Structures are given as C-alpha cells and as structure tokens.
Amino acid sequence: PNILVNNMFVAYPNPATEVVYIAAQENITDIWLVRGTPKKIYQTANFSSILNNSLHSETSIITNSDFALNGQSSEAIGLNIGALEKGYYKVFVKIGGQIYWDNLYKYDNGESNEDQFNAIFNYWN
C-alpha cells in the first residue's frame, strides 16, 4: 500500500525480469529505482493520510538509486532492468515536477512470472 501513483503512471509487468515499461498520462522527465526491503511493520497504517509528493526528497532518491534515467520527455518508456539484482524496488517517477512512486519486484530470468507473483502474494498475506 506504500505507493503514490495518483493515476499518473503505471509500471508493468510487475513482477518483471528484463524490461519494465512506464506509461503515463503526461511526459515523464525522470525515473529512479531504489532497492527496497520488504517489512510487515506498517500493516495497520493509514497511508492515505501519510503519503504526499514531498515525502521522499529528490536528493535522497538520487543518492540511493540503483538505476536512473534522467532528462526524458515521453509518456511511455521501457527500462532494461536485467542487470539489477533480484528483489524489491521503489520506482520513482517525476511528472510535471512532482514525484510519484510504486513498488516493483524484479526476479531472475528463467523463473516463472506466475510463481513469483504467488510468492509475493503469499508473503504479504
């Protein structure tokens, strides 16, 4: 639930192995992927009252990013994530000067997408 997309973009497929596509309603200027660690510590948090565009500073995102694509001007971008390690990532997208984010799980080539989806689903339930 720790996402703030506000219907501004979608990242797919998720989970993914080699390529992730980011599609938006407006031009995307920057994309960052920051490695994450799943934790079940905020299960009862009301994220709708916590999340806002200034929650994550752009400086912190840049400093911690494992992948960056800057200076873009497109509503649809494909990212080759094959070289990234398996695991969770926060996908930060800058649109109209505002930063939005979603979660992404990257798995290794050769693993079944369905098996990965089930493993993620079972972990969070």
C-alpha positions as CSV (number, residue, x, y, z in Angstrom):
1,P,0.0,0.0,0.0
2,N,3.0,2.3,0.3
3,I,2.5,3.8,-3.2
4,L,1.6,7.2,-4.6
5,V,0.7,7.0,-8.2
6,N,-2.4,9.2,-8.2
7,N,-3.4,7.6,-11.6
8,M,-0.3,9.4,-13.1
9,F,1.6,6.3,-14.2
10,V,1.7,2.6,-14.3
11,A,4.8,0.3,-14.3
12,Y,4.3,-3.1,-15.9
13,P,4.8,-6.0,-15.9
14,N,5.1,-6.5,-12.2
15,P,6.8,-8.7,-11.2
16,A,9.4,-8.3,-14.0
17,T,12.6,-9.8,-15.1
18,E,14.2,-8.0,-18.1
19,V,12.1,-5.0,-19.2
20,V,9.7,-2.7,-17.3
21,Y,7.5,-0.2,-19.1
22,I,6.4,3.0,-17.5
23,A,3.3,4.6,-19.1
24,A,2.0,8.0,-18.0
25,Q,-0.7,10.4,-19.0
26,E,1.8,13.3,-19.1
27,N,5.5,13.5,-20.0
28,I,7.9,11.7,-17.7
29,T,11.2,13.5,-17.1
30,D,13.0,11.3,-14.6
31,I,12.8,7.7,-13.4
32,W,14.8,6.2,-10.5
33,L,14.7,2.7,-9.0
34,V,15.7,2.4,-5.3
35,R,16.3,-1.0,-3.8
36,G,13.9,-1.9,-1.0
37,T,13.5,-4.3,1.8
38,P,10.0,-5.8,2.4
39,K,8.8,-5.4,6.0
40,K,5.5,-6.2,7.6
41,I,5.6,-3.3,10.1
42,Y,3.0,-0.9,8.8
43,Q,0.1,-3.3,8.2
44,T,-2.3,-1.0,10.1
45,A,-1.0,2.3,8.8
46,N,-3.5,4.6,7.0
47,F,-1.2,5.5,4.1
48,S,-3.8,7.9,2.6
49,S,-3.2,10.2,5.5
50,I,0.6,9.9,5.3
51,L,1.6,9.9,1.6
52,N,2.2,13.1,-0.3
53,N,4.6,14.2,-3.1
54,S,7.1,15.7,-0.7
55,L,7.5,12.5,1.5
56,H,10.7,11.5,-0.4
57,S,13.2,14.2,-1.3
58,E,14.6,14.1,-4.8
59,T,18.2,14.3,-3.4
60,S,17.6,11.3,-1.2
61,I,16.1,9.3,-4.2
62,I,19.1,10.2,-6.4
63,T,21.6,9.3,-3.7
64,N,20.1,5.9,-3.1
65,S,19.1,5.0,-6.6
66,D,20.3,1.7,-8.2
67,F,19.0,2.9,-11.7
68,A,18.4,6.3,-13.1
69,L,17.0,7.7,-16.4
70,N,17.0,11.5,-16.5
71,G,16.2,14.2,-18.9
72,Q,13.4,12.4,-20.7
73,S,10.3,13.8,-22.3
74,S,7.9,10.9,-23.1
75,E,4.7,9.3,-21.9
76,A,6.0,5.8,-22.4
77,I,9.4,4.5,-21.5
78,G,10.9,1.0,-21.5
79,L,13.6,0.2,-18.9
80,N,16.1,-2.7,-19.2
81,I,16.4,-3.9,-15.6
82,G,18.1,-7.2,-16.4
83,A,21.3,-6.2,-14.7
84,L,19.6,-5.3,-11.4
85,E,19.7,-7.8,-8.5
86,K,16.6,-9.8,-7.7
87,G,14.4,-8.1,-5.2
88,Y,12.1,-5.2,-4.3
89,Y,12.5,-1.8,-5.8
90,K,10.7,1.5,-5.3
91,V,10.0,3.1,-8.8
92,F,10.1,6.9,-8.5
93,V,8.8,8.8,-11.5
94,K,8.9,12.6,-12.0
95,I,6.0,14.0,-13.9
96,G,5.2,17.7,-14.1
97,G,7.8,18.5,-11.4
98,Q,6.1,16.1,-8.9
99,I,7.4,12.7,-7.8
100,Y,5.2,9.7,-7.7
101,W,6.1,6.1,-6.8
102,D,5.1,2.5,-7.0
103,N,6.6,-0.8,-5.9
104,L,8.3,-3.3,-8.3
105,Y,9.6,-6.8,-7.8
106,K,12.4,-7.9,-10.1
107,Y,13.0,-11.6,-10.4
108,D,15.7,-13.6,-12.2
109,N,15.4,-14.7,-15.8
110,G,14.2,-18.3,-16.1
111,E,11.9,-18.1,-13.1
112,S,8.1,-18.2,-13.8
113,N,6.2,-15.0,-13.6
114,E,3.3,-16.8,-12.1
115,D,5.5,-18.5,-9.4
116,Q,7.0,-15.1,-8.5
117,F,3.5,-13.5,-8.3
118,N,2.3,-16.2,-6.0
119,A,5.4,-16.0,-3.8
120,I,4.9,-12.2,-3.4
121,F,1.1,-12.6,-2.7
122,N,1.7,-15.3,-0.1
123,Y,4.4,-13.2,1.6
124,W,2.1,-10.2,2.1
125,N,-0.9,-12.2,3.2
